[in-house]
Structures are given as C-alpha cells and as structure tokens.
C-alpha cells in the first residue's frame, strides 16, 4: 500500500470518528452535522465558503458510505500508482 493512499484513508477514518462523536450517530450522520463540519452546499460554497470543496472530501454520511469509499480508494490508489 502506498503511503499517500494510507494517509488519505487514515484522515478519512479519523474525520469520520470526530464527526460521529460530535453528532452521536454512526450509521446515518445528519446533514446538519455534516454541514457544520464542512459539507458542500452550493449556496454556501458559491457565496463565500469555497473551502467546503476540500473539507467535503473527508466527510461521509455513514459507515457504509465510508467503507465503500475507502475500499474504492485502496483499489484505485493501487491501480493509479502503476
């Protein structure tokens, strides 16, 4: 496993844990909690919160969402390296 991919996986899982602790839900994170942590919402992003384009990449709506995305990242990260 490549180091940059591993760092991204760790960062995503860590952020999921932080959001889960703050929102108190693990399987279906409420949208308002995701917005608080930087989810991308067009009106906010276009208005003045351009940073949401970056922070939204580390947010996941639930455990299944996180798991599928991290498995995909692991496979695609390995393929794109070669």
C-alpha positions, 0 to 999 in steps of 0.5 A: 500500500502506498503511503499517500493512499494510507494517509488519505484513508487514515484522515478519512477514518479519523474525520469520520470518528470526530464527526460521529462523536460530535453528532452521536450517530454512526450509521446515518450522520445528519446533514446538519452535522455534516454541514457544520463540519464542512459539507458542500452546499452550493449556496454556501460554497458559491457565496463565500465558503469555497473551502467546503470543496476540500473539507467535503472530501473527508466527510461521509454520511455513514459507515457504509458510505465510508467503507465503500469509499475507502475500499474504492480508494485502496483499489484505485490508489493501487491501480493509479500508482502503476 
